[in-house]
Amino acid sequence: MTTENKFFDDISKLMTNAMGVAQGAKSEAETAMKGWVDRWLADRDFVTREEFEAVREMAIKARTENAELKARLDALEKDA
């Protein structure tokens, strides 16, 4: 009976160690993948959301001003 307990204890320790190694490997893989994705994104010329929104607002303002100027120009040409 003692040998059975020793056997099961050894198997239990082996499985526990294997799970620890698997957890460590998973953590390392996640860290490596995150680092790779971060480097890949940094190498691209992506803009941040804030930059995109700022340029979008500038484009909306420019379109509005262009429409107003066109209306004024049309009115001036009509009078001339």
N, C-alpha and C positions, 0 to 999 in steps of 0.2 A: 504494500500500500504506500509505503514511503517513496518508493521509486516512481510510482504513478504520480504522486504529488510533486515530486522533484521534476518529473518530465513535464507535467502541466505548468509548473512554475517557470521552467526554462522556455517553454513554448510561449507562455504569456509575456515573459520578458522580451523574447525575440520579436513578438508581434508589436509590443509597445515601442521597442526601439525602431522597428521598421516604420511604424506610423510617424514617429518623430522625424526620421530621415525623410519620409514622404512629405511631411509638413514643411520641413526646411527646404526641400527641393521646390515645392510649390511656391514658397515665399521668394526664393531666389529667382525662379522663372518669372513671377509677377514683377519683381523689381527690374529684372533685365528687360522684360517687354515694355514696361513703362518708360524706362530710360531710352530704349530704342524709338518708341513712339514720340517721346519728347524731342529727341534729336531730329527725327524725321520731320516733325512739324516745324521745328526751328529752322530747318534748311529751306522750307517753303516760304513763299512770300504771302502768307495768309495775313489778313488784317483782323484786328480785334473787333469785337462787337461795337465798342465805343467809337473806334475809327470809322467803321461802316456807317453807324448812325450819324456821325458828324458830317460825313461826305453826303449822305442822303439828305440831310437837312439843308446843306448848301445847294444841292441840286434842285430841291423843291423851291428854295428861295430864288434861285436864278431863273427857274421857269416862270415863277410868278412875276418877277421883274421884267422878263422878256415879254410876257403877255401884256403887261401894263404899258411898256414902251411901244409895242406894236400897235396897241389901241391908240396911243397918243399920236404916233406917226400916221396912222390911217386917218385920224381926225384932222391932222395938219394938211395932209395931202388932199383931203376932201375939200377943205376950205380954200386951198390954193388954186 
